């Protein structure tokens, strides 16, 4: 198993499913850029809170997903054996939210470099009110 973070576009609306035991989960097909082409990765979310969040997403939205990536094999309807990728996600977020958080952090870091903090006990330079008479 591989711990991975992937980013891609939802190829279809998420689908509600249930395990054999009756536990609900949500799956989504994610189109992930891979060089000049793209590949499909199935994202499965078993956590109740995460499933509710993924269920609100729609086709065409870009998301980040973090979890365990594994190769899965199955037999297609035509009888051929096929392989693909499945990510059992523990965290899913929209790319907009992720980019916004990263941009805010970058702005705060650049502001901190441009304007170093001065101790409150030190007067601003050239302030006549603080000069000794």
Residue, then its C-alpha position, 0 to 999 in steps of 0.5 A: x500500500x502507498x500513502x498518496x495525495x492526488x489532485x484531479x477532476x471528478x469525472x462523474x458525480x459521486x455514487x453512494x454505495x453500501x458494503x456487504x455488511x450494510x455500511x454506507x460509503x461513497x465512491x468517485x471517479x477522479x481524472x488525474x493528469x499524468x503527463x500528456x494524458x490522464x488516468x482514472x483513479x477511484x476514490x472511496x470514502x468510508x468515513x461518515x463525515x467524509x462521505x457527506x462532504x464528498x457527496x456534495x461535490x459534482x462532476x467537473x470539480x477539482x479535488x485533493x484526496x489523501x489516503x492509501x493508494x492501491x492497485x485493483x484488478x477485475x474482470x470486465x464485461x467483455x471477459x478481459x482482466x483489467x487493472x486500475x487504481x483505488x484510493x481509500x481516502x481519509x481526507x478530501x478537499x476541494x482544490x479551491x479551498x486548498x489553494x486559498x489556504x496556501x495563498x493566505x499562508x504565503x501572504x502572511x509569510x511575505x508580510x512577516x518578511x517585509x514588516x518585521x515585528x517590533x517590540x511594543x516597548x520600543x517607540x517608532x523611529x523618529x517619534x518625538x513623543x518618546x524623546x527625553x526632554 
